Amino acid sequence: MAVKFHSPTLHGTIRFVPGVPLAFEDPDAEDYFEAAKFADYTDEEPVMTYGLGEVDIDPETVFGSGANVGDLVLPPIVEG
């Protein structure tokens, strides 16, 4: 799977450019960026794949504005 960012997005020290299909080895990265509304999923072949550990995805990140203020960007996985 890959994502395409809507606008230039700074995450840590990495600036993602819009419209370029990117993939991540971190299993939470694409879901995180899509849930945060920074990017959309795409079936396009990724131009680049970021390795595990290159992009820090904090599972405790919460929305700071909008309708979901205070909610986790990535909700916990419920096993059952």
C-alpha positions as a printed NumPy array, in Angstrom:
array([[  0.   ,   0.   ,   0.   ],
       [  1.1  ,   3.599,  -0.484],
       [ -0.175,   7.094,   0.28 ],
       [ -0.091,  10.457,  -1.465],
       [  0.114,  13.602,   0.661],
       [ -2.263,  16.534,   0.003],
       [  0.248,  19.303,   0.701],
       [  3.866,  19.606,   1.859],
       [  3.931,  17.868,   5.24 ],
       [  6.727,  18.132,   7.782],
       [  6.957,  15.105,  10.073],
       [ 10.002,  15.189,  12.342],
       [ 12.843,  16.164,  10.026],
       [ 11.245,  14.768,   6.859],
       [  9.196,  16.912,   4.479],
       [  6.802,  14.86 ,   2.355],
       [  5.851,  16.419,  -0.975],
       [  2.278,  16.33 ,  -2.256],
       [  1.09 ,  14.058,  -5.032],
       [  3.956,  11.552,  -4.872],
       [  3.077,   7.944,  -3.949],
       [  5.147,   6.915,  -0.926],
       [  5.284,   3.698,   1.091],
       [  6.563,   2.899,   4.562],
       [  7.899,  -0.286,   6.114],
       [  6.388,   0.807,   9.446],
       [  3.026,  -1.007,   9.46 ],
       [  1.262,   1.973,  11.115],
       [  2.622,   4.799,   8.947],
       [  0.171,   4.8  ,   6.036],
       [ -2.806,   4.378,   8.386],
       [ -1.485,   7.199,  10.588],
       [ -1.061,   9.686,   7.741],
       [ -4.461,   8.784,   6.26 ],
       [ -6.245,   8.996,   9.639],
       [ -4.605,  12.353,  10.349],
       [ -5.976,  13.567,   6.974],
       [ -2.473,  14.381,   5.678],
       [ -2.668,  11.801,   2.877],
       [ -4.927,   9.4  ,   0.986],
       [ -4.298,   5.767,   0.152],
       [ -3.295,   5.053,  -3.436],
       [ -2.859,   1.963,  -5.588],
       [ -0.054,   3.678,  -7.481],
       [  3.417,   2.175,  -7.305],
       [  5.428,   4.036,  -4.632],
       [  8.268,   6.226,  -5.839],
       [ 10.074,   5.675,  -2.528],
       [  9.708,   3.397,   0.491],
       [ 10.833,   4.681,   3.883],
       [ 12.529,   2.019,   5.967],
       [ 11.503,   0.901,   9.423],
       [ 12.669,   3.49 ,  11.936],
       [ 13.112,   6.301,   9.39 ],
       [  9.706,   7.79 ,  10.237],
       [  8.621,   8.02 ,  13.87 ],
       [  4.943,   7.18 ,  14.353],
       [  3.875,   7.841,  17.945],
       [  0.787,   5.77 ,  18.83 ],
       [ -0.097,   8.322,  21.545],
       [ -0.535,  11.231,  19.098],
       [ -3.919,  12.937,  19.483],
       [ -5.806,  15.336,  17.228],
       [ -5.119,  18.94 ,  18.246],
       [ -7.953,  20.548,  16.324],
       [-11.158,  19.779,  14.501],
       [-14.049,  17.551,  15.487],
       [-11.799,  14.86 ,  16.993],
       [ -9.771,  17.018,  19.432],
       [ -8.168,  14.786,  22.036],
       [ -8.914,  11.511,  20.22 ],
       [ -6.014,   9.242,  19.296],
       [ -5.053,   9.49 ,  15.622],
       [ -4.5  ,   5.715,  15.621],
       [ -7.068,   4.091,  17.899],
       [ -5.806,   1.119,  19.899],
       [ -6.229,  -2.304,  18.336],
       [ -8.868,  -4.29 ,  20.189],
       [ -8.026,  -7.961,  20.296],
       [-10.761, -10.337,  21.001]])
